[in-house]
Amino acid sequence: MFLPKVIPIAMLKTLEASLSELRASYQPFVCKRAITRGEQHALAVYHFGWWKFYTKVPSLIRDTATIAGQKFLAANVELWKLVDKLFHYYFPSIAACHSRVEKGLISQLQSFSSLVVNVEMQSIPHRDYGEAVDGMAAVFNLGDYSGGELYLHEPKVAITSYPCDLSLINSFKITHSSLQIFAGKKTSFVLFSHQNMLNFYNVQ
């Protein structure tokens, strides 16, 4: 589902300022070098929230435990609440399942257990097999760019999404990728829940 112009500009400005502060003060656990349009640059992937993978009980994802990470999450809590409100409005039964995980965690990310921030990254076709099988991922972008559409392979749909827009997709069942960015820089934000988190809280 594509929801155009649902994120207020004021929230995007707060997001942009807090992201700049985050990048200036903290390098994420995943940080690689990439080449875009012939230019080499740093590729940063921030991962916030909770998961249950190596441990018997849910644990904080590394970036979340930093002071810079906590400050970034707190600065944008109204944005996370807005995305959660839209999630509940359009997919109430799915959102209710996600909320059972959130209540167990007292998560800043509302009904979602995790947030990934992809800085200037073009993703290859993939499915997110660790995410909720019947869940939804909320995707939105930041930056001044052209290109970089979200492409859904099975329905063969390219979603042209700019800041203020929001997409809700099942990233476990639908193969997706981002197309080439022709100009500018784009950062994507993905809110989702891991399936192992739902399993831990016995969410069906």
ZAKOLRO-951018 format. One record per atom (N, C-alpha, C, O): x, y, z. Coordinates in steps of 0.05 Angstrom, whole numbers, padded with zeros to 5 digits, always signed. Layout:
BEGIN
XYZ/...
END
This chain:
BEGIN
+00017-00024+00000/+00000+00000+00000/+00018+00025+00000/+00037+00027+00015/+00011+00044-00018/+00026+00068-00020/+00009+00092-00009/-00013+00096-00019/+00020+00106+00010/+00006+00129+00022/+00022+00155+00017/+00042+00159+00030/+00013+00171-00002/+00028+00195-00009/+00023+00218+00011/+00001+00222+00021/+00044+00233+00016/+00043+00258+00031/+00030+00255+00058/+00012+00271+00066/+00037+00235+00073/+00025+00231+00100/+00044+00238+00123/+00035+00240+00146/+00069+00243+00116/+00089+00251+00137/+00093+00281+00136/+00102+00291+00115/+00088+00296+00157/+00091+00325+00157/+00120+00333+00153/+00139+00320+00161/+00124+00356+00140/+00150+00366+00134/+00166+00372+00160/+00190+00367+00161/+00152+00381+00181/+00165+00386+00206/+00178+00361+00218/+00200+00363+00229/+00165+00338+00215/+00176+00313+00225/+00201+00305+00208/+00220+00294+00219/+00199+00311+00182/+00222+00304+00165/+00246+00321+00172/+00269+00312+00170/+00242+00346+00179/+00264+00364+00186/+00277+00354+00212/+00301+00355+00215/+00260+00346+00231/+00271+00335+00256/+00287+00309+00250/+00308+00305+00261/+00276+00293+00232/+00290+00268+00224/+00317+00274+00211/+00337+00261+00218/+00317+00293+00193/+00342+00300+00179/+00363+00310+00198/+00386+00302+00197/+00355+00328+00217/+00374+00340+00236/+00385+00319+00255/+00409+00318+00261/+00367+00301+00265/+00376+00281+00284/+00393+00259+00270/+00412+00248+00282/+00388+00254+00244/+00404+00235+00229/+00432+00246+00225/+00452+00231+00227/+00434+00272+00218/+00460+00285+00215/+00476+00284+00240/+00501+00279+00240/+00463+00288+00263/+00477+00287+00289/+00486+00259+00295/+00508+00254+00305/+00469+00239+00288/+00476+00211+00293/+00500+00204+00277/+00519+00191+00288/+00500+00210+00251/+00523+00203+00234/+00549+00216+00242/+00571+00205+00239/+00547+00241+00253/+00570+00255+00261/+00583+00244+00287/+00607+00247+00292/+00566+00232+00304/+00575+00223+00330/+00579+00193+00333/+00592+00184+00352/+00569+00178+00313/+00570+00149+00317/+00571+00134+00290/+00554+00139+00273/+00590+00117+00286/+00591+00100+00263/+00578+00073+00269/+00584+00061+00289/+00559+00064+00252/+00544+00040+00259/+00561+00015+00257/+00583+00015+00247/+00550-00007+00268/+00563-00033+00268/+00568-00042+00239/+00589-00054+00234/+00549-00037+00221/+00552-00043+00193/+00560-00018+00178/+00543+00000+00175/+00584-00016+00168/+00592+00008+00153/+00612-00001+00132/+00634-00010+00138/+00604+00002+00107/+00620-00008+00085/+00627+00015+00066/+00618+00038+00069/+00643+00008+00046/+00649+00028+00025/+00633+00019+00000/+00632-00005-00006/+00621+00038-00014/+00606+00031-00038/+00613+00051-00060/+00624+00072-00055/+00605+00044-00084/+00610+00061-00107/+00583+00067-00120/+00569+00049-00129/+00576+00093-00122/+00552+00102-00134/+00558+00122-00156/+00571+00142-00151/+00549+00116-00180/+00555+00134-00203/+00585+00141-00205/+00592+00163-00211/+00602+00120-00200/+00631+00123-00203/+00645+00136-00180/+00669+00139-00180/+00630+00144-00159/+00643+00157-00136/+00642+00139-00111/+00622+00126-00105/+00665+00137-00097/+00666+00121-00073/+00656+00136-00049/+00662+00160-00046/+00641+00123-00032/+00631+00137-00008/+00625+00116+00014/+00625+00092+00009/+00621+00126+00038/+00615+00109+00060/+00586+00100+00059/+00568+00116+00054/+00581+00074+00063/+00554+00063+00063/+00548+00055+00092/+00561+00037+00103/+00529+00069+00104/+00522+00064+00132/+00495+00051+00134/+00476+00059+00121/+00494+00030+00151/+00468+00017+00157/+00465+00016+00187/+00480+00002+00201/+00446+00031+00197/+00440+00031+00226/+00417+00012+00231/+00398+00010+00215/+00419-00003+00253/+00398-00023+00259/+00390-00019+00289/+00407-00023+00307/+00365-00011+00293/+00356-00006+00320/+00334-00025+00328/+00321-00038+00311/+00330-00028+00354/+00307-00044+00364/+00315-00068+00380/+00336-00069+00393/+00298-00089+00378/+00302-00114+00393/+00301-00137+00373/+00288-00136+00352/+00315-00159+00380/+00312-00183+00365/+00319-00207+00383/+00330-00203+00405/+00313-00231+00374/+00320-00255+00388/+00332-00274+00368/+00318-00288+00353/+00359-00275+00367/+00372-00291+00348/+00393-00309+00361/+00392-00333+00360/+00413-00296+00374/+00434-00311+00387/+00427-00317+00417/+00441-00333+00429/+00407-00305+00427/+00401-00307+00456/+00374-00321+00460/+00358-00323+00441/+00369-00330+00485/+00344-00344+00491/+00321-00325+00495/+00298-00332+00491/+00328-00300+00502/+00307-00279+00507/+00314-00255+00489/+00337-00252+00481/+00295-00238+00483/+00300-00215+00466/+00322-00197+00477/+00324-00193+00502/+00338-00186+00460/+00360-00169+00469/+00361-00144+00451/+00352-00144+00428/+00373-00123+00461/+00376-00098+00446/+00395-00102+00423/+00416-00115+00426/+00388-00092+00399/+00406-00091+00377/+00428-00070+00382/+00422-00049+00394/+00452-00076+00375/+00475-00060+00383/+00473-00030+00381/+00479-00016+00400/+00464-00020+00358/+00462+00009+00354/+00443+00022+00374/+00446+00045+00381/+00423+00007+00383/+00403+00017+00401/+00415+00024+00428/+00405+00042+00442/+00435+00009+00436/+00446+00012+00463/+00465+00036+00466/+00474+00042+00488/+00471+00050+00444/+00489+00073+00445/+00474+00098+00454/+00449+00100+00450/+00488+00117+00465/+00475+00143+00473/+00465+00157+00448/+00443+00168+00448/+00481+00156+00426/+00473+00170+00402/+00448+00157+00390/+00430+00171+00380/+00446+00130+00391/+00423+00116+00381/+00398+00123+00397/+00377+00127+00385/+00400+00123+00423/+00377+00129+00440/+00367+00158+00435/+00343+00163+00435/+00386+00176+00431/+00379+00204+00426/+00364+00207+00399/+00345+00222+00397/+00373+00192+00379/+00361+00192+00353/+00332+00181+00355/+00314+00193+00344/+00329+00159+00368/+00302+00147+00371/+00283+00165+00386/+00260+00168+00378/+00293+00177+00407/+00276+00195+00423/+00268+00220+00408/+00245+00230+00411/+00286+00230+00391/+00280+00255+00376/+00258+00251+00356/+00244+00271+00349/+00254+00227+00347/+00234+00221+00326/+00210+00204+00336/+00197+00191+00320/+00205+00205+00361/+00184+00188+00372/+00156+00195+00361/+00140+00177+00357/+00152+00221+00354/+00126+00228+00343/+00123+00217+00314/+00100+00210+00306/+00145+00214+00300/+00144+00202+00273/+00138+00172+00276/+00121+00162+00261/+00151+00158+00294/+00145+00130+00298/+00116+00125+00306/+00103+00106+00296/+00105+00143+00322/+00077+00141+00330/+00058+00145+00306/+00038+00132+00304/+00065+00164+00289/+00049+00169+00265/+00048+00145+00247/+00027+00137+00238/+00071+00134+00241/+00073+00110+00224/+00057+00087+00237/+00042+00073+00223/+00059+00084+00263/+00044+00063+00277/+00014+00068+00275/-00001+00049+00272/+00006+00093+00277/-00023+00100+00275/-00034+00092+00247/-00056+00081+00245/-00019+00098+00227/-00027+00091+00199/-00027+00061+00195/-00045+00050+00182/-00008+00047+00207/-00007+00018+00206/-00032+00006+00218/-00044-00012+00207/-00039+00016+00242/-00063+00006+00255/-00089+00012+00240/-00108-00004+00240/-00089+00035+00227/-00113+00043+00212/-00118+00026+00187/-00141+00017+00182/-00097+00020+00172/-00100+00006+00147/-00098-00025+00150/-00109-00039+00134/-00084-00034+00171/-00080-00063+00175/-00085-00069+00205/-00066-00077+00218/-00109-00065+00215/-00114-00067+00244/-00107-00095+00255/-00096-00096+00277/-00114-00116+00242/-00110-00143+00253/-00080-00149+00254/-00070-00161+00274/-00065-00142+00233/-00036-00147+00233/-00022-00130+00254/-00005-00139+00268/-00030-00105+00255/-00018-00086+00274/-00023-00095+00303/-00006-00092+00320/-00047-00107+00308/-00053-00117+00335/-00034-00139+00343/-00026-00140+00366/-00027-00156+00324/-00007-00177+00330/+00020-00165+00336/+00033-00174+00355/+00029-00146+00321/+00054-00132+00326/+00054-00119+00353/+00075-00119+00367/+00031-00108+00361/+00030-00093+00386/+00034-00111+00410/+00044-00101+00431/+00028-00136+00408/+00033-00155+00430/+00063-00157+00436/+00071-00161+00458/+00079-00155+00415/+00108-00155+00418/+00117-00129+00431/+00133-00129+00449/+00106-00107+00421/+00114-00081+00431/+00107-00078+00461/+00123-00067+00476/+00084-00089+00470/+00077-00086+00498/+00097-00102+00515/+00101-00095+00538/+00107-00123+00505/+00127-00139+00520/+00154-00125+00522/+00169-00129+00541/+00160-00108+00503/+00186-00094+00501/+00186-00066+00512/+00206-00055+00520/+00162-00053+00512/+00160-00024+00517/+00178-00010+00497/+00196+00005+00504/+00173-00014+00472/+00190-00005+00450/+00184+00023+00442/+00161+00031+00440/+00205+00039+00437/+00202+00066+00426/+00191+00065+00398/+00180+00085+00388/+00194+00042+00385/+00185+00040+00357/+00156+00031+00355/+00147+00023+00333/+00141+00033+00377/+00113+00027+00377/+00107-00002+00371/+00117-00020+00385/+00092-00008+00349/+00085-00036+00343/+00106-00051+00329/+00103-00075+00322/+00128-00038+00323/+00150-00051+00308/+00173-00058+00327/+00178-00043+00346/+00186-00080+00322/+00209-00087+00339/+00235-00076+00330/+00254-00075+00345/+00237-00068+00304/+00262-00059+00294/+00260-00036+00273/+00239-00032+00261/+00282-00022+00270/+00284-00001+00250/+00311-00004+00237/+00332-00005+00250/+00312-00004+00210/+00337-00004+00195/+00338+00023+00180/+00319+00031+00167/+00361+00036+00181/+00366+00061+00167/+00388+00055+00146/+00411+00050+00154/+00381+00056+00121/+00400+00051+00099/+00409+00078+00087/+00393+00091+00074/+00433+00085+00091/+00444+00111+00082/+00456+00107+00054/+00477+00094+00052/+00444+00119+00034/+00455+00119+00007/+00460+00091-00003/+00481+00085-00014/+00440+00073+00000/+00444+00046-00008/+00423+00038-00029/+00400+00044-00026/+00432+00024-00050/+00414+00013-00070/+00413-00017-00065/+00434-00031-00067/+00390-00028-00059/+00388-00056-00052/+00382-00073-00076/+00369-00065-00095/+00393-00097-00076/+00389-00117-00097/+00362-00131-00092/+00352-00130-00070/+00351-00145-00112/+00326-00160-00107/+00329-00180-00084/+00348-00196-00084/+00310-00180-00066/+00312-00197-00042/+00285-00199-00028/+00267-00182-00033/+00282-00219-00011/+00260-00220+00008/+00273-00220+00036/+00294-00231+00040/+00259-00209+00055/+00269-00207+00082/+00258-00231+00098/+00238-00229+00112/+00272-00254+00096/+00262-00278+00107/+00262-00279+00138/+00249-00296+00150/+00276-00261+00150/+00276-00260+00180/+00253-00244+00191/+00247-00245+00215/+00238-00230+00173/+00217-00213+00183/+00191-00229+00186/+00189-00252+00177/+00171-00216+00197/+00145-00229+00203/+00133-00240+00177/+00130-00225+00157/+00125-00265+00177/+00115-00278+00153/+00090-00264+00143/+00087-00260+00119/+00072-00258+00161/+00047-00244+00154/+00046-00215+00164/+00025-00204+00168/+00070-00204+00167/+00071-00177+00177/+00073-00156+00156/+00070-00162+00132/+00079-00132+00164/+00082-00109+00146/+00107-00094+00153/+00113-00090+00177/+00121-00084+00133/+00144-00066+00137/+00135-00038+00128/+00122-00036+00107/+00142-00018+00143/+00136+00010+00135/+00161+00023+00125/+00181+00023+00138/+00159+00033+00100/+00183+00044+00087/+00178+00073+00079/+00158+00080+00067/+00198+00090+00086/+00197+00118+00077/+00225+00128+00073/+00244+00116+00083/+00228+00150+00060/+00254+00160+00051/+00260+00189+00060/+00242+00203+00069/+00285+00196+00058/+00294+00223+00065/+00315+00230+00045/+00332+00214+00037/+00315+00256+00036/+00336+00265+00017/+00325+00279-00007/+00300+00280-00011/+00343+00290-00023/+00336+00304-00048/+00348+00287-00070/+00372+00287-00074/+00331+00273-00085/+00341+00253-00104/+00321+00249-00127/+00298+00257-00125/+00331+00236-00148/+00314+00226-00169/+00321+00197-00175/+00344+00190-00173/+00301+00181-00182/+00306+00152-00184/+00303+00139-00158/+00290+00149-00139/+00314+00115-00155/+00313+00100-00130/+00286+00089-00123/+00280+00086-00099/+00269+00084-00143/+00242+00074-00137/+00243+00047-00123/+00262+00031-00126/+00223+00042-00106/+00220+00016-00093/+00206-00002-00114/+00183+00003-00122/+00219-00023-00122/+00208-00041-00142/+00199-00067-00130/+00214-00081-00117/+00173-00074-00134/+00162-00099-00125/+00161-00118-00149/+00147-00113-00168/+00175-00140-00147/+00180-00157-00170/+00156-00174-00179/+00151-00175-00203/+00143-00187-00161/+00121-00205-00169/+00098-00189-00183/+00089-00197-00204/+00089-00167-00171/+00068-00151-00185/+00079-00133-00206/+00064-00120-00222/+00106-00131-00208/+00120-00114-00228/+00111-00085-00225/+00101-00073-00245/+00114-00075-00201/+00105-00047-00195/+00129-00032-00184/+00143-00041-00167/+00134-00008-00195/+00155+00010-00186/+00141+00033-00171/+00125+00047-00183/+00147+00036-00146/+00135+00057-00129/+00154+00081-00128/+00176+00079-00116/+00146+00103-00139/+00161+00128-00138/+00154+00142-00112/+00132+00153-00109/+00172+00141-00092/+00166+00150-00066/+00186+00172-00058/+00211+00168-00061/+00176+00194-00048/+00193+00216-00039/+00187+00222-00009/+00167+00211+00002/+00203+00238+00004/+00198+00245+00032/+00169+00255+00034/+00158+00268+00016/+00156+00248+00056/+00128+00252+00061/+00111+00228+00054/+00088+00226+00063/+00121+00210+00036/+00106+00187+00028/+00113+00163+00046/+00134+00161+00057/+00094+00144+00047/+00098+00119+00063/+00088+00095+00048/+00067+00096+00036/+00103+00074+00048/+00095+00048+00035/+00093+00027+00057/+00111+00025+00074/+00072+00011+00056/+00069-00012+00074/+00069-00037+00057/+00050-00041+00041/+00089-00055+00060/+00091-00079+00044/+00098-00103+00061/+00109-00101+00083/+00091-00126+00051/+00099-00151+00063/+00126-00158+00050/+00127-00170+00029/+00148-00152+00064/+00174-00155+00053/+00184-00184+00055/+00206-00190+00044/+00170-00201+00069/+00176-00229+00070/+00167-00244+00045/+00181-00261+00035/+00143-00237+00036/+00130-00252+00014/+00135-00239-00013/+00133-00253-00034/+00142-00213-00014/+00146-00199-00039/+00175-00193-00044/+00188-00181-00028/+00186-00202-00066/+00213-00195-00074/+00214-00166-00081/+00197-00156-00096/+00233-00151-00070/+00234-00122-00074/+00263-00113-00076/+00282-00127-00067/+00267-00090-00087/+00293-00078-00090/+00290-00048-00094/+00267-00039-00098/+00312-00033-00094/+00310-00005-00101/+00325-00001-00127/+00347-00011-00131/+00313+00015-00144/+00326+00021-00170/+00347+00042-00168/+00351+00054-00146/+00362+00046-00189/+00385+00064-00189/+00377+00092-00182/+00356+00103-00192/+00393+00105-00165/+00389+00134-00160/+00405+00149-00180/+00429+00146-00183/+00391+00167-00195/+00405+00181-00217/+00417+00207-00208/+00437+00216-00221/+00407+00219-00187/+00418+00244-00178/+00411+00247-00148/+00390+00238-00139/+00428+00261-00133/+00423+00266-00105/+00429+00243-00087/+00442+00223-00095/+00421+00245-00062/+00426+00224-00042/+00400+00216-00028/+00383+00233-00023/+00397+00191-00022/+00372+00181-00010/+00379+00163+00013/+00396+00145+00012/+00364+00167+00035/+00366+00149+00058/+00338+00137+00062/+00318+00151+00063/+00337+00111+00065/+00311+00097+00070/+00309+00087+00098/+00329+00080+00111/+00285+00088+00108/+00279+00079+00136/+00258+00056+00134/+00238+00059+00120/+00264+00034+00147/+00246+00011+00146/+00240+00002+00175/+00257-00007+00190/+00214+00004+00182/+00204-00005+00208/+00192-00033+00204/+00176-00036+00185/+00198-00053+00220/+00188-00080+00216/+00190-00095+00242/+00200-00085+00263/+00181-00120+00242/+00184-00138+00265/+00196-00165+00256/+00188-00175+00235/+00215-00175+00271/+00226-00202+00265/+00206-00224+00272/+00192-00222+00292/+00205-00244+00256/+00188-00267+00262/+00195-00280+00288/+00177-00289+00303/+00221-00282+00295/+00228-00295+00320/+00219-00280+00344/+00216-00291+00366/+00214-00253+00341/+00202-00238+00363/+00173-00245+00367/+00164-00249+00389/+00158-00248+00345/+00130-00256+00347/+00128-00284+00358/+00110-00290+00374/+00147-00302+00350/+00147-00329+00361/+00151-00329+00391/+00138-00345+00405/+00169-00312+00400/+00176-00311+00429/+00151-00303+00445/+00147-00313+00467/+00136-00284+00435/+00112-00275+00449/+00087-00290+00441/+00064-00282+00447/+00091-00313+00428/+00069-00331+00420/+00047-00316+00404/+00023-00320+00408/+00056-00300+00385/+00038-00285+00368/+00033-00303+00343/+00052-00310+00329/+00008-00309+00338/+00001-00325+00314/-00008-00308+00291/-00014-00318+00270/
END
